[in-house]
């Protein structure tokens, strides 16, 4: 799912991960570490500045069975909401 609206979706976010300033593969590596500490059904909010995350985050979700609830881009910042599977 892709959203480009300026308003943030209304998800019950349990955990936030800020990967601002980091480049591939660091954002995905940090996401792997973060989801290890989370339970199925929880929502992870990821903030990134690496354009490669637009490709990597959906693949991460697909490969690991997580649901990409929302994907947004605004002013060079990428915002993802992921429900753990």
Backbone as CSV, one residue per row, in Angstrom:
resi,resn,N_x,N_y,N_z,CA_x,CA_y,CA_z,C_x,C_y,C_z
1,UNK,0.848,-1.169,0.000,0.000,0.000,0.000,0.890,1.226,0.000
2,UNK,0.545,2.233,-0.779,1.325,3.454,-0.856,0.431,4.648,-0.618
3,UNK,0.844,5.515,0.274,0.137,6.758,0.527,1.095,7.906,0.281
4,UNK,0.600,8.984,-0.295,1.433,10.160,-0.480,0.825,11.374,0.205
5,UNK,-0.222,11.158,0.973,-0.878,12.256,1.688,0.025,12.809,2.768
6,UNK,-0.196,14.070,3.094,0.621,14.715,4.118,0.263,14.249,5.527
7,UNK,-0.954,13.786,5.729,-1.361,13.344,7.061,-0.901,11.912,7.309
8,UNK,-0.550,11.644,8.551,-0.114,10.301,8.917,-1.325,9.408,9.148
9,UNK,-1.208,8.142,8.791,-2.297,7.211,9.070,-2.494,7.052,10.576
10,UNK,-3.665,6.647,10.954,-3.988,6.478,12.362,-3.846,5.004,12.746
11,UNK,-2.618,4.572,12.966,-2.335,3.207,13.401,-1.878,3.267,14.847
12,UNK,-2.160,2.211,15.579,-1.693,2.121,16.950,-0.247,1.627,16.924
13,UNK,0.687,2.570,16.915,2.112,2.253,16.792,2.664,1.877,18.157
14,UNK,3.247,0.686,18.233,3.861,0.253,19.480,5.338,0.639,19.536
15,UNK,6.012,0.617,18.383,7.457,0.843,18.353,7.788,1.740,17.170
16,UNK,8.729,2.670,17.380,9.188,3.540,16.303,10.683,3.335,16.112
17,UNK,11.105,3.299,14.855,12.516,3.146,14.515,12.908,4.274,13.578
18,UNK,13.861,5.096,13.994,14.333,6.216,13.177,15.669,5.841,12.549
19,UNK,15.664,5.685,11.226,16.897,5.332,10.514,17.389,6.511,9.675
20,UNK,16.960,7.707,10.036,17.348,8.917,9.318,18.866,9.019,9.222
21,UNK,19.356,9.278,8.006,20.791,9.440,7.789,21.541,8.150,7.515
22,UNK,20.880,7.012,7.647,21.527,5.721,7.398,21.219,5.240,5.985
23,UNK,22.158,4.500,5.417,21.996,3.993,4.056,22.117,2.480,4.033
24,UNK,21.573,1.907,2.970,21.552,0.465,2.764,22.929,-0.136,3.056
25,UNK,22.975,-1.175,3.849,21.913,-2.035,4.343,21.470,-1.730,5.783
26,UNK,21.964,-0.637,6.359,21.718,-0.360,7.779,20.238,-0.271,8.176
27,UNK,19.367,0.446,7.422,17.963,0.500,7.847,17.319,-0.886,7.970
28,UNK,17.586,-1.763,7.024,16.991,-3.102,7.058,17.595,-3.930,8.189
29,UNK,18.875,-3.784,8.429,19.511,-4.510,9.531,18.904,-4.084,10.868
30,UNK,18.680,-2.783,11.039,18.077,-2.290,12.274,16.627,-2.766,12.400
31,UNK,15.913,-2.846,11.277,14.538,-3.360,11.305,14.527,-4.818,11.750
32,UNK,15.456,-5.620,11.237,15.555,-7.024,11.655,15.746,-7.112,13.166
33,UNK,16.639,-6.302,13.703,16.893,-6.319,15.145,15.671,-5.875,15.941
34,UNK,14.976,-4.858,15.451,13.827,-4.313,16.171,12.664,-5.302,16.208
35,UNK,12.371,-5.982,15.086,11.217,-6.888,15.056,11.448,-8.122,15.915
36,UNK,12.695,-8.449,16.215,12.980,-9.587,17.100,12.407,-9.372,18.493
37,UNK,12.312,-8.111,18.888,11.814,-7.767,20.223,10.308,-7.488,20.247
38,UNK,9.650,-7.655,19.094,8.228,-7.346,18.991,7.396,-8.616,18.834
39,UNK,6.079,-8.467,19.042,5.164,-9.596,18.924,4.322,-9.450,17.663
40,UNK,3.806,-10.565,17.160,2.915,-10.555,16.002,1.724,-9.641,16.284
41,UNK,1.357,-8.842,15.295,0.236,-7.921,15.429,0.638,-6.518,15.831
42,UNK,1.830,-6.356,16.409,2.288,-5.020,16.778,2.654,-4.242,15.514
43,UNK,2.609,-2.914,15.620,2.906,-2.053,14.480,4.229,-1.336,14.714
44,UNK,5.085,-1.395,13.709,6.382,-0.726,13.719,6.320,0.455,12.759
45,UNK,6.693,1.628,13.252,6.797,2.818,12.416,8.279,3.022,12.109
46,UNK,8.610,3.119,10.826,9.999,3.315,10.411,10.107,4.637,9.669
47,UNK,11.070,5.453,10.079,11.368,6.710,9.411,12.737,6.548,8.759
48,UNK,12.839,6.901,7.474,14.091,6.723,6.745,14.335,7.895,5.804
49,UNK,15.591,8.047,5.380,15.943,9.037,4.360,16.592,8.370,3.149
50,UNK,16.855,7.089,3.222,17.480,6.351,2.127,16.422,5.965,1.095
51,UNK,16.533,6.467,-0.148,15.561,6.124,-1.181,15.496,4.615,-1.466
52,UNK,16.541,3.875,-1.166,16.554,2.423,-1.394,15.522,1.717,-0.517
53,UNK,15.077,2.371,0.560,14.076,1.737,1.421,12.744,1.555,0.698
54,UNK,12.488,2.357,-0.342,11.235,2.194,-1.086,11.178,0.837,-1.777
55,UNK,12.325,0.273,-2.029,12.419,-1.073,-2.601,12.617,-2.109,-1.500
56,UNK,13.484,-1.807,-0.544,13.887,-2.781,0.469,12.814,-3.093,1.510
57,UNK,12.072,-2.094,1.959,11.074,-2.323,3.014,9.933,-3.226,2.517
58,UNK,9.357,-2.965,1.325,8.327,-3.893,0.853,8.842,-5.329,0.683
59,UNK,10.082,-5.482,0.217,10.662,-6.826,0.083,10.877,-7.467,1.448
60,UNK,11.315,-6.686,2.424,11.490,-7.152,3.795,10.168,-7.706,4.323
61,UNK,9.099,-6.928,4.124,7.769,-7.343,4.601,7.302,-8.614,3.900
62,UNK,7.438,-8.638,2.602,6.988,-9.791,1.817,7.749,-11.057,2.206
63,UNK,9.042,-10.938,2.342,9.893,-12.085,2.637,9.629,-12.643,4.033
64,UNK,9.354,-11.756,5.004,9.196,-12.178,6.398,7.739,-12.316,6.835
65,UNK,6.794,-12.053,5.929,5.385,-12.245,6.249,4.762,-11.135,7.073
66,UNK,5.318,-9.916,6.967,4.749,-8.764,7.657,3.852,-7.999,6.682
67,UNK,2.930,-7.208,7.214,2.009,-6.435,6.388,2.456,-4.976,6.337
68,UNK,2.734,-4.496,5.133,3.075,-3.086,4.951,1.763,-2.308,4.901
69,UNK,1.438,-1.648,6.001,0.164,-0.940,6.126,0.153,0.361,5.349
70,UNK,1.293,1.056,5.347,1.369,2.356,4.693,2.816,2.667,4.344
71,UNK,2.976,3.345,3.209,4.298,3.791,2.757,4.108,5.204,2.223
72,UNK,4.859,6.166,2.793,4.718,7.563,2.394,6.080,8.175,2.125
73,UNK,6.098,9.213,1.297,7.315,9.964,1.035,6.978,11.440,1.033
74,UNK,7.776,12.221,1.744,7.572,13.657,1.796,8.895,14.343,2.103
75,UNK,9.291,15.244,1.235,10.502,16.047,1.445,11.737,15.208,1.758
76,UNK,11.923,14.106,1.038,13.107,13.272,1.237,13.058,12.363,2.445
77,UNK,11.920,12.306,3.115,11.741,11.393,4.242,10.726,10.330,3.855
78,UNK,11.009,9.108,4.239,10.151,7.972,3.927,9.597,7.427,5.235
79,UNK,8.309,7.162,5.229,7.617,6.718,6.433,6.881,5.426,6.125
80,UNK,7.113,4.419,6.971,6.511,3.097,6.777,5.821,2.666,8.062
81,UNK,4.663,2.045,7.902,3.957,1.430,9.012,3.820,-0.041,8.689
82,UNK,4.340,-0.901,9.557,4.410,-2.331,9.309,3.756,-3.084,10.470
83,UNK,2.789,-3.956,10.127,2.186,-4.815,11.142,2.905,-6.153,11.082
84,UNK,3.473,-6.568,12.211,4.218,-7.819,12.232,3.303,-9.021,12.077
85,UNK,3.769,-9.957,11.256,3.023,-11.184,10.993,3.383,-12.273,11.976
